[in-house]
Amino acid sequence: MTVSGTGAGTGTVRLRPPQNRFDRRVVPWWRVQWLLLVLPPVLVLVLLGVLIEPARFWLFLPAALIAVPGLLAALLLPGWWYRVHRWEVTESAVYIHTGYFWQEWRVAPMSRIQTVDTVRGPLQQAFGLATVVVTTGSAKGAVKIEGLDHEVAAELAEQLTEITGATPGDAT
Amino acid sequence: MSGTRADGASPEGMHTAPAGDAPADVPWQKLDRRTVLVAVTLMGGIAFSGGVPAFVALAVPFGVVRALAWVLGGAALLLLGTAGLEYLRWRHTRYRIGPERAELHTGLLLVKRRSLRRERIRTVDLTAHPLLRVLGLVKVRIGTGEHSAAGADSILQITPVTRREGDRLRRELLDHAVREDAEETDGRLATLDPRWIRYAPLSFAAPLLGLGAGGALMQGSEWFGLQVEVIQWVGDLFDGVTVLWMVLTLAVVLLIAGAVGALGLFVEMWWGYRLDREPGGTLRVQRGLFTSRSISIEERRLRGVEVLEPLGIRLSGAARLDAVATGLAETETDQKTDRKTLLPPAPKELAETVAARVLREPVSPTSAVRLRGHPVAARGRRLRWALGSVLGVVASLLLLGVLLTQVLVWVAVAAVVVLLPVAALLAVDAYRSLGHGLTGKYLVVRSGSMRRATVALRRDGVIGFTVKQSVFQRRAGLVTVTATTAAGVGAYSAYDVGQSEGLEFAGEAVPGLLGPFLERDPDGTP
């Protein structure tokens, strides 16, 4: 019976950041996604406000309440995210770090990878980006690298497929 | 979407019309002919319960004779149709267990030919509802236990066949496991002790069943247009009594009804319960009063166990034991049923003993482990959540009270007095539950207050780690470390563990997985 290591007062342990940044184009991609989220309700409210005069204030107010923080976020957050989002593929694992307010580090070992898919949404295609989805046997263990250059993504998927194809068993 | 599959693992299990390996010498088999009888009887029940109200409704405008003719005619058509369809289904359904594959062909217009590779078959479960049992039939459910998008497609349902045929299928399909270790069949691991029934009313099912009964009463009375009368009748019963008394009495009545319901449910679910280890390394749970169930879990699918202690059951010193195995919950609906339960609520020591025997360990890892508690900051977080949720309830009550009626303000005050201590107690208890540790081959994490769960997960069953840290956790120096696995719910977490300790725990639990990504600050400043 072994008991978990105590850390023995050797200082703080932390996860080192993965080596690679995402493609630079994720910043405009994220920005457009935000705008697509924020703008429709704002536009609807503004349009209604223009048409319905008596309720104008009560329509413009929520429009402003959505628009101002939404636009600020669209302006500032993507750059910030870009600095913290990172990924890395080592010989033994796929490693990714995402988020700022809710940070998340995910590790999926090579030997347990079951499928490697690349996915490209219409917006991603416009920006020349792609997402690589690495799934393991766990329903909750998928690692998504969103925002790679699509050629890099295809290469990466190829490479991962080759490495993991050699793994025997059903990786559970 | 351009996709590439990493290996043949997940889609391989399912194939349509196997090309190469079909030695035609294994004969096709048919379902039991009595399936027509079963279908007609079931439909007859439905027709009867639907026909009686229809007859009553029609008898008023059309007179008894014509109403009877209509209803009987409709019922006869329905039953004939059912019999015909079921007969066709029986004619066109066939299955066989070949040396390589289990195959099932179904369908009349849309012919479905499905087959499972035998080496991928993980579970063979037999269930029989009362009607099937009377006829000596069972439903066979063959599953591969893969997390594929195909989901339900990796399950073959062969229903109904005779009980003997069901047993034959079960034995034959699960027999591909190595048979050399036949000496390891230590037979019975646990049997039902009728005294366990005392834990049934303590489960959360009891109050829910009580509420359900109350709701059903109101709904049923509404169907018959009697709801007002029922409310009036209850009001008359409590004539001259304060509202508080009435509410309390009704609550007690519903609770008692719920407790009775929970007892009934327990008897139905767990009657004749026994847990065996069968040759070839299969755990088998058999249970059920009216509907009999037989659930098999291959031992090599087992990645650990979960000891569950819902609050009421924990307070009476009992615990339930679940298997953490791959391939048990293939679809959403499966997760709700309790196919993973190895032992119903029973005295905790017994649960630990059974856990040890199931895992073939001298002592259950859930009791052998020395769990390390989590930093005090985790308690602060839980207390703040408790306070926040109480304040949320109270604030909305106050707002409504100010806007609508004075009574709600008093309710809000009462809520503060009652809920605050309860929430605080639960928060402290939840903090005390937190723990993590390593013992032998297992990683153990514990959390939860209303539903305390202690999971012992095989370290070689961990197939990845996720570390999460919110801004608040960062300030408090906490992280949530989650081990992902192919078994059970897919991920088990150590919540709000100290950052360094949690990361080292993960690094040590599975060497070489998280370790390469850890770094150490020599001076200890965060």
Interface residues (C-beta under 8 A of the other chain):
Chain A: M1 T2 V3 S4 G5 T6 G7 G9 T10 G11 T12 V13 R14 L15 R16 P18 T90 S92 A93 Y95 F101 W102 Q103 E104 W105 R106 V107 A108 P109 R112 I113 Q114 T115 V116 D117 T118 V119 R120 T136 G137 S138 A139 K140 G141 V143 A154 A157 E158 L160 T161 T164 G165 T167 G169 D170 A171 T172
Chain B: M1 S2 G3 T4 R5 A6 D7 A9 S10 R120 E146 H147 T326 A368 V369 R370 R372 H436 G437 L438 T439 G440 G461 I463 G464 F465 T466 V467 K468 Q469 S470 V471 R474 T482 T484 T485 A486 A487 V489 G490 A491 Q499 S500 E501 L503 E504 F505 G507 E508 G512 L513 L514 P516 F517 L518 E519 R520 D521 P522 D523 G524 T525 P526
